[in-house]
Amino acid sequence: MTGSIYDLGYRRYDGPRLGRRHAVASLVRHSLRSVLGLGRGGRAKVLPLLCIGMPAVIAVLLVGIRALAARGGIDSSEIVPGHEGIYPTIWVFPVLFVAAQAPELLGRDQRYKVLTLYFARALRRPDYALGKLVALSLGVLAILLVPHLVLGVGSILLTTDTTRAIGEELGVLPAVFGSSVVIAVVASALALAISSLTPRRAYATAAIFGAFIIPGIVAAIVIGLDLGTASQWIALLDVGALLDGANAWFFGVDPSTAAALSGLSTGILLGGALLVGAGSVVALVARYQRIQA
Amino acid sequence: MTAQGIAPGTDVPVVRVGSLTKRYGTITALDDLTLELAPGIVGLVGANGAGKSTLIKILLGLLAPTSGEVAVLGIDPTVHGTALRQFVGYMPEHNVMPPDVSATELVAHLAQLSGLPSSAARERTSDVLRHVGLYEERYRPIGGYSTGMRQRAQLAQALVHDPRLLLLDEPTNGLDPAGRDEMLQLIRRTGREFGIAIILASHLLGEIEQVCDFLVAIDGGRLLRAAPLTDFTTETGILRVEVEHGRDALAAALRARGLSVVDSVNGDVRSVQIALDGLEPYDAIRDAVAELGLPLILIEHRRHSLEDLFREPLAVGDR
């Protein structure tokens, strides 16, 4: 280490000070880079690459199967999933992603008390929490939208009637964006709300997996026991079923998971998903209002 | 100049608080504090738990006062906290930096959160890290830094957005004596040569004496005194007469000659303290010492020391 302090001058700064909005935008950009593993070591890139890459690969395979089927003169639209089937097929990757990255996004700053430095700057406590939510949601959105894009481009390229295919793809855009945004924000908010409670990464990751998986198992068992119509409401505890239901609502199809098949309408499942999202955001912001820094 | 249209006033006190009170439940951390601070290096001194950190957090707008008024650079932190914090730098008491990023990365990121555009943030990060004496190591993860380097990086993040006011909470915490001197010298230069107003909270009086020109002493959340440092170290109205032995006999003899002998402080068994209240004491002292045949060591005007602030006031009485 250098033994003494050299002074080569200190310059004053008279340039612009861009205020709170700039501060929050910077936080979002920085956090997004960190959830995607950019500017970090190689190991930090493995999981984001896997979570974004695998769904894309799956989408490529779906397009390939369609192409093969089309060459054989078979209409594969009944068996090979379209846009509505993307989330039910790849749902494990968004869950994996938020379970790994949400604790990383919040835990470091709590563990090393960096929050003190953040809160001494041009942003407020809720800005910090919401900025992290936007960043994680954008990460999940990338996971969800890339396979939709692959599928869309594939569909357009495969068909002879390009104009019609483009029209169809444009028609499904609102459902693609609507479902993806809802799923991304709800999953991110829930994962962050859980992560905000502990600086310990391992606990938070386990708790997030638990929150996404265990209620689904319980719900499947309860519904399987066929205890009567009241038991169908247990599906509302299953976040996975809620997100699947929300996805189905946007595309106007039947939900795919067992719990979602409990008989609840997709509208109710979407409402449940939005409720979980809103509750998580409130819990997350409340936690950061109170957290010591 | 700022996005929010709130900018520090010119010709305003750096800090102005009026009847500031902060209670946590039944605990009163700050009690009716009224204070006005001009630019310069101000020492905020008090024992641990005196309310220093609470005051700093209120000045930053991170804590709301229970009652009272507060303005920093002419801005009310309870209303315009985010705008104000673009012009205030804060170095917390403890190490609060993540070990897995480099100083460059952390400081540049924090600069943007203080409102600097990204190009200016990068430029100033490299300037400021050089200013505090971090060179090649600034690209290495902070986890590998020595305590001294960490403290400098922590000072750099408080300076990177060129604040008008710098709040330093125990900045020499955990440093060895050499590192301590370097940090204090750096703080003094930052305040004197670059004209940044500094409030330096410390429980170490020696540190305060080395760098500050104004002193605010608080104890139990109350203002003890706020005055230029020189006021604290001026001569007192006390003459100290030290003898090798025979202190009590000398005290009695001096009382008999009509001088006001004062209770000695902290078990000083070798000297007599005399309040100077008009009488010329020197002849009487000479006579008394000669009469008793005592070995006289010194006669001096006692100076105030900062420690006096936190002691019971001297009982100046005719005893």
Interface residues (C-beta under 8 A of the other chain):
Chain A: M1 T2 S4 I5 Y6 D7 L8 G9 Y10 R11 R12 Y13 G15 P16 R17 L18 G19 R20 R21 H22 A23 S26 L27 H30 G39 R108 D109 Y112 K113 V114 L115 T116 L117 Y118 F119 A120 R121 A122 L123 R124 A293
Chain B: M1 T2 A3 Q4 L60 L62 G81 T82 A83 R85 Q86 F87 V88 Y90 P92 H94 N95 V96 M97 P98 P99 D100 E105 H109 L110 Q112 L113 S114 G115 L116 P117 S118 A120 R124 D127 V128 R130 H131 V132 G133 L134 Y135 E137 Y145 S146 G148 M149 R152 Q157 L159 H161 D162 E182 Q185 L186 R189 T190 E193 F194
